[in-house]
């Protein structure tokens, strides 16, 4: 997925959604149970933001990791002694 700006939006259903800043397609949603909403006492958007930030970082790390490994293997394969 190319780099893009993302935004969190609150859907009519009460779910927190991740969308591209220039579109309205929902990429990921988080739904908190009523018990968790009570426990978080209005801080659920902060928790959702942290969850999304961690997920995006992990997604980029997972995608970049094989490329770095392949690059490393490729450079070693062309070394002549």
BELWOKA-V403691 format. One record per residue. N is the residue number from 1. OMEGA is omega in whole degrees, -180 to 180 (none if undefined). Layout:
# BELWOKA-V403691
N_OMEGA / N_OMEGA
This chain:
# BELWOKA-V403691
1_180 / 2_178 / 3_180 / 4_174 / 5_-179 / 6_175 / 7_174 / 8_178 / 9_175 / 10_179 / 11_178 / 12_-179 / 13_-176 / 14_178 / 15_174 / 16_-175 / 17_172 / 18_179 / 19_171 / 20_-177 / 21_-176 / 22_-179 / 23_179 / 24_176 / 25_179 / 26_-180 / 27_-179 / 28_174 / 29_174 / 30_178 / 31_178 / 32_176 / 33_177 / 34_179 / 35_180 / 36_177 / 37_177 / 38_-179 / 39_-178 / 40_173 / 41_176 / 42_-179 / 43_-175 / 44_178 / 45_176 / 46_179 / 47_179 / 48_179 / 49_178 / 50_179 / 51_-180 / 52_179 / 53_180 / 54_180 / 55_179 / 56_179 / 57_180 / 58_180 / 59_179 / 60_179 / 61_-179 / 62_-179 / 63_-177 / 64_-176 / 65_179 / 66_180 / 67_179 / 68_179 / 69_-180 / 70_179 / 71_-180 / 72_-180 / 73_-179 / 74_-179 / 75_178 / 76_-178 / 77_-177 / 78_180 / 79_179 / 80_-179 / 81_none
